[in-house]
């Protein structure tokens, strides 16, 4: 846009002839010229594009922050459940050992039976279960969790 001067010359007629005086406009006058229109359009497009990119970056940051906070909560929850489960397993095993000791009238045989049960479970897991079964279970659990939390789907 081209800016015109705010001062203009006004001609008035009186009895002695023409009198020219300067007249001050209250606001500047702008006139659109073709070359100024061409120059402002790319700036406008770049401004909008820049604003769009800034907004997309902010959106990605917020989504990442939300997923990381959800992941942190899930990890803390999982660790807490694992520790509580481990405590239940340990104290349950001790209880079972003492109960079998009393039933078998032996101070140590009950703990041997409990240890033997755990040894059989260990052998079954090491020999009988393939890692692909665990991998398939983990893939299914993660796929359901990731796609369930995706808001774009």
Secondary structure, 3 states (H helix, E strand, C coil): CEEECCEEEEEEEECCEEEEEEEECCCCEEECCHHHHHHHHHHHHHHHHHHHHHHHHHHHHHHHHHHHHHHHHHHHHHHHHHHHHHHHHHHHHHHHHHHHHHHHCCCCHHHHHHHHHHHHHHHHHHHHCCHHHHHHHHHHHHHHHHHHHCCCC
